[in-house]
């Protein structure tokens, strides 16, 4: 997790298993870049089509897939490309803008729910991608949990938050969804309720937390030691996510500079090294460069156990009190999944970090240090 040598692309994570086709896909995101959205239908298209240079063939492949994709984002958070593309005409019907869940709060989850079918055998499989990034061209350090599964014969109580989250997205939609799309999303939601998931290696239990959804339970952060990885933090957010007072925090320079000093008293505070994303022997203008931090991960230790929560929620009060968010909680052993496993001297993630040093207004460019707690 968060190892620089295990980078993955969304394109790869969306591709169907060999011999299967995507029958339904639903994405949830806060902000949406329409050009980035084209990645999805191209990933779902047949291998030959993905490698084709025939614009007509590519357009037809995008059109066919677009009928089976739905994307929900917060209203007003769509980035439109400066130049028009005929492909974007096929993208528009699958985009659904949603209103804020309440004043001052955000629709902020990052999720892909996918169903694949083998037309020859009738076999069905499910995939869930829980991300910390939006569907944009952002090239920050992020995390993505990929879960594979299949629809079982009965509903699983632990999957209900996923179903509730899809229902919440449709309820918040500014415009009513076409009937065929609504029926298809509800059918995928039922598959998710019955899903049997393969746990990641080392996980003994897994829980879904859909925040800002009616009936959602409060996330339990009780423990003896805490790690918070979040690009945005507020004092009350850190108090909520790290009640032990024994805190290690990884965030952005400008975020930590905005915190009162007492919020970091006794804490180990780290930031991403600005040169960490530079590929070896390549210029800083390379398209492969990763800069900044966008990952949201929480590690809670208690005894020999570690709980890892990852997803869309920043360490802010708003994230846990009104925003619509999604976190997945994985339970495992402290040796494999604890704080030292992530921040220890031999941990790969530690290689891209450096100790935080507070900058004064005289030390930093005021344009690069916004005095607010953002959300992304």
N, C-alpha and C positions, 0 to 999 in steps of 0.2 A: 504493500500500500504506500502510495506517494513516493515510490522509488523512481529516480530519473531514468533508469534503464528499463522500465516496464511501461513506457508510454504507449497509449493506444489511441486509435482514431475512431471518431464516432462512425465514420463510414464502415469500418470493419465491424464495429459492435452491432450495427443494424443489419448486416447481411444475413440472409436466411441460411439455415443449415443446408448442406448439400442435398439436392433432390427435392427441396421444399420451396413453397412460394409463400409470400406474405399475404394473409387473407384479411388482416385488420391491424391497424396501428393507430395509437392515440398518443400524442405528445402534450405535455404541460410545460409551460415556460413563462417566465416573467416578461422578458424582452425577446423580440423575434426579428431576425434579419431574413428577409425573403430570399435573398440569394443563398444564404446558408441552408434554408429549408429545402432547396433543390437537392441537397445531399441525400435526403431520404428516398425519394422515388428512384434516384439513380442507384442507390444501394440495393433497393428491392428488385430492380430490373434484372433480367437474365444476364449471365456473364458476358455473352456475346454482345448484348446491347450496351453494357457498360463500357466495352472496349471499342464500340463502333464510333466512326467519325461521320456517319451519315446523320445530318441534323434532323431529317424527317423521322428516321428510326428512333432517335433519342427522344424527340418530341412525342411520338406515339407511346413510347414506353413510360414517359412521365405522365401522360394523360391517363393511361390505364391504371397506374399505381395511385394517382391522385384521388381516384374515386374511393379508395380504401384507407385513406389517411385523414386524420382530424387533428388539428393543432389548436390548443387553447392558450391565449396569452392575454396579459392585462391590456385593456384598451388604452390607446395612445402610445404604446410601447413597440410599435412596428417600424423597422428601418426599411425604407424603400430605396432600391438602388437608383443611382443617378441616371442610368441609361436603361431604356425599356428593353425587355426581352419577351419574345413570344411565349417562352416557357412559363413566365409568371402568370399568364392567363389561366393556366391549369392549376396553379398553386392557390389562387385566391379562394375558390370554393371550399378548400379544406381548412381555412383559417377562421377561427371564431374568437372574437374579442370578448373579454369578460370584464365586468365592473369590479371595483374594489369591494371586498367583503364587508367593509364598514369604513367610515371616514377615517383617514389617517393610516389605514392598513392596506396591505398589498396582496395580490394573487401572485405567489412567489415560488411555487413548486417547480422542480425540474425532473421530468420523468418521461420515459418511453415505455409503453405497454404494447407488446406485440404478440400476435398469434400467427403461426405458420402451419401450413397444411401440405401433406403429400398427396397429390391428386391421384396417384396410382394406388396407394394403400389406404388412404383416408386417415392416416396418422396425423394427430394434431399436437403441436408443442407450443409452449409459451415462453416469452422472454421478458424480463423486466430490467430496464436500465434506470438506476437511481443516480442522478448526477448532482454536481454542485454548480454546473455551468448552464447558462442560457443557450438558446439556439441562435448564436451569433458568431461572428468571426473573432471573438476574443481569444487571445493566446496566452492566458494565464495558467499557472499551475492549478490543476483541478483534480477531482476524484470522481470515479464512476464505479458503481457496484453493478455487476452483471449477474443476474440470476436466471437460470434455466429451469423449466418445469413443464408440467403437462396438466390438463384439466382432470381432476379426480371425479369420483362418483358422488361426492357429498360436499356441502359447504364446509369450509374451515374457518372457525371463528377468528383466528389470527389474521385472516386475509380481508376481513370486513373493512378496515381503514382504506384499503385500495379501492374497493367498490364505492365507499362513501366519498372518496376524493373525486372520482369520475362523476358521480352524481352532483357533487358540489360545483364542479366546473360547468356542467350543463345548466345548472340552475342559475349560475351567475352570468351566463352568456347574454350579451347585450341584445342580440337578435335571436329569435327562435331557430333552432336547428331544423333543417329539412328532416322529414319523418324517417326517410331511409337511413340517414346518418345517425339519428338518435337511436333507432332500433339496433343498428350495428354496434354502437358504443355500449348500449345496455347489455347486449349479448356478450361483448368482450368483458364487461364488468362481471357478469355471472361466471365466466370462465375463470377470472381472477379470484373470485370467491371460493372456487373449488380447486384452486391450484395446489399442486404438490411440488414444492420447490426443492432443488438440490442446494444444500447448505454449502457455503464456502469451506474449504479445508480448515479444520481447527475449530469451527463454530459448533457449539453444543445447543444453541437456541437462537431464534431470530424473531424480531417483533417489528411491526410497521407502526409508525406514528404519523397520522394525518392530522396536522394542526389546523386550527381555524375551521374545523368541520363540526357540525352539531354532534354532541355526544362524545367528542374526543377527550381522552384522558390526559391528565397532566404528565409530562415526561419526568421520570424520576432520575435525578442526578446525584442521589445520595451515595457517598463514597468517602474514602480516606485520602485520595490523591486524584488530581484532575489535570487533563491536558485539553486546551482549547485551541483549535486551529480555525481561524475565521478572519476574513478580510475586513469585517466591520465589527466593532465591539462597543458596548456602552457599559458604564459602571454597574448598572442594575442587571444588564445581561450577563456579565461575568459573575456577579453574585448568584444569579440563578443557575448558571451552568457549572459553577465551581464552588459549591458551598463549603468545601473542606477548608479553604484558605491555603491549601498546599497546591499551588497552581504553576503550570508551565503554559505559556501562551505564545502562539505563532500568529503574527498578523502583519499588516502593512505598516510601514514607517509612519505615514501620516495619521493612521488610526491610533497608534500607540501614543503619538505626540499629542493627540486631542484628549487622551484620558488624563484625569487628575493623577498626580504622582502616587497618591495613596492607594489607587486601584492596582498598582503594580508592586506595591511594597511586599518584599519577600518572595515575589514571583520570578521565575526564570522567563525572560521575555526575549523572543527571537524574531528575526525578519528574514525574508528570502534575500540571498545575495543577488545584487543586480546583475552580476555576470554569470549566475548559475545556469541560465537558459541558453547561453551561447554555445552552439555546436563547435567542436574542436576544429581549428584551422579554417573557420568560415567567418565571414564578416557579420557584424551586428545586423545587417539588413536582410539576412537570410530568413526565408519564410518558415524555417523550422525553429526559430528562436521562441522560447517560452519566457515570458517576463511577468513579474507581479504574482500575486496570490489571489486565488478565488475559491480555494477548497474550504469546505466546512466539515470539520471532523471533531468529535468529542470523545475522549477516552476517560472512563471512570474506573478507578481501581478500588477493590475492596477485598481484602484477604488475598487468596491466590487467583481470584477471578478478575477479568477485565471486560468491561462492556464498551464497545465501539459504536458510536452513533454517527452516521454520515448522511448527507443530503443537502437540502436547500437552505436550512435555517442558519442565519448569522447569530452571533452571540449578542443579541440585542433584546430588549424587553419586548419590542414590537413583534419580533419573530415568534415569541412564545405566548403572546397575548393579543391575538387578533389576526395576524397574517395567516394566509393559507399556505402551508408548508408541508414537506414530506421528509421524514427521517427514517432510516432503517437502523435498528439496533441489533448488533451481533454480539453474542456472549461467548467468551472463550477463556483460555488460560492466560494469566498475566505474563508468563514467560514469552509466549508467542505474540500476544496482542497488547501488552501493557505499554506504558509510557516509555520505558527504557528500550523496548523493541523498536520504537519510532525515533527516539531522540538520543539513544545511546551512541557512544563514540564510533561504533562500527555500523550504525544504521545508515542505509543509503539516503534516507530523507535528510539526515543531519548534514550531509555533504553540501546541500544547497542553502544551508542556513548560516546566519551569523548573529552574534549577540546584538540586541537592540541598544542603541544609545540615543537618548532624547536629544532632539534638535530644537533649538530656539528659533523664533521667527527670523532672527538675523542669520541663521545658518542655512535656511532653506528658501527656495524660490516660492513665494506666496502663491503663485499660480498652481504649483504642483501640490500644495498642502491645503485642500479645502477644509474649512472649519465646520464640517457637518458629518453626521454618521449616515452614509449612503446605504443603498440596498441594491443588490444585483444578483 
